[in-house]
Amino acid sequence: MAVQEIQHTEHWLLGSATVFQQDPLAFLLRLAKEGGPITRFRLGPKIFYFVKDLDLMRDVLVKRSDAIQRGGEVRRILRRTMGDGILVSDGNPWLVQRRMMQPAFHARQIAQYADIMVQHAETIIDQLQPGNTYDLRQYVNRMTLGIVTDAMFSADGVSKADRSND
């Protein structure tokens, strides 16, 4: 499969680093919209590949995970902040962690979390007033944290932080 390069003016030394730094989400959305199934871009001296085709993602992350090197500066930063978790592990340690987590992401298990997800979504919706503008990131982040926390540690579904904001 051919690798596509996104068409924009790259700095001869920095590549797309300046554009990425200004708005990482907008940059990645542009890659998703304008790029092909695999899009190559450069941040400084490093070359990265953005994969948006689901079958290719599965191939890269699951079927051929042993052939993919997850390394470099990003890995060092993640390791310092997150330890040797699944995001930075390779090879057998990654496989062991993935297999331990896999049952929690089975469709039947996810369906059991639906009530928790609905409760948190309704709590957030109740806090939003029509006609106002909101930065949804803070609400989505809080909702996600509440869902994960309640799914892992609680039986009642709605976290104490959300109840105290009512």
N, C-alpha and C positions, 0 to 999 in steps of 0.2 A: 504494500500500500504506500502511495506517495505521501510524503510529509509536506504540508503546506506551510508557507511562511506568511504571517499577517502583513499586510501592506500598510506601512506607515513609515515615517521618517525616523530611523533609529540614529542615535548619537554614535559616532564612529567608535567611541571608547565605552560608553555606558550602555549601549543597546537600548532596550526599552525600560531601563531602570527608573528614569525620571518620570515617565508616564505611569509606570506601575506604582511608584511611590506616591504620586499625587492622588490617585484613586484606585487602589488595588481591585476593588469590586468592579468598577467600571471597565478596567482593563481586561479582567477575566471574562466579563459579560461580552465584551467586544470580541474576544477570542472565540467564545462560544457561538456568537452570532455570525461572524464573518469568516472564521477559520474552518478548516476541513475537519475530518474525523481525528486527525493528528495535526497539531499546529506547533511549529518550532518558533521559539523566541529566545532572546538573549537578555540577561540581566547582568550587566558588567561583563566579565569574562566567561560567565557560566551560561551554558545552553540548557534550556528547559523544553519539555514537550508537554503540551496541553492536549489531553485525550478526552474527547466528548462522546465518542461512540460507545454505547453501553457494552456491546460485545467485546470491543477492544479493551475496555476497562476491566472486564472480567478476565480477559486473557492476561492482561498485565498484572493485575492485583491478585488473581487466584491461580489460574492455570500455570502461569510462567513466573510466579513470584520469585522463584529461586534465581532466575536470570536477571532480575531487576536489582540494581544497586541503589539502595536508599542511603545516600551518604552526603558528605560535604558539609558545608556551613550550616545549612538548614537543620540537618540531623544533629549537629553539635549543639545548636541553640535549643532545639526541642529536648534533647537529652538532658541539658542543664536544667530546664524548667519542668520537664515532665518525667524524668527518669527513663528507664529502659522499657517503657510500655510498648504496646502494639504499634503505635505510630512510628516508632524509630527502630524497632527490632527487625532483624533479618533472619532468614534461614530457619533453623529448628526452634529457637526461642519464639519467633513470630508465629510459627505454625502451632506450637503448644498453646500460646495465648489465644490465637484465633479459634482453635478447637474448644477451648474452655468457654469462650464467649458465644460461640455459635448457637447453642440451644436458646439463649435469651432472645435471639433475633429470628426465631422460627415464626412463621405466620400465625400459628395458633397462640403462641406466647404474646406476640404483638397485639393480637385481638383482645387479650385479657387486659391490656393497658388502655384500651379505648375509653373506658369510663373515666380514668384518671386524666387522659388527654382532653376529653370533653369538659370536665370540671375546670381544668386550668384555662382552657380557651374561653369558657363562659365567664370566669373571673376576670380575665383581661378585657373581654368585650364590655363587661359591666363598668369598667373603669374609663372607657373611652366615650367621649361625648360627641354626638354628630356635629359636623361643621368645624370642629377643631382640627389642628394639624399636630401630628405626633411623630416622634422619632421611634418607630416601631422596634428598632433593635433592642432597646432596653426592655420593652415588654416581651418580645420574643425570647430574649435571653433569660429573663426571669421565669417565663412560662416553661421553657425547656429545662432549666435547672429544677424547677418545681416538679415537673413530670418525672424526670430521672430520679430525683430524690425520693418522691413518693412511690414510684414503681419499685425502687430498691429497698426502701427502709420503712415505709408507712403502709397502713391499711386503710386510712380514711380518705386518701385521694387529694385533698387540698392542703398545701403546706401552710404552716403557721404564719409565714411571712405574708402570704396572700390574704389570709383571714384577717390579719392585723391591719391591712390596707383598706378593708371594707368599711 
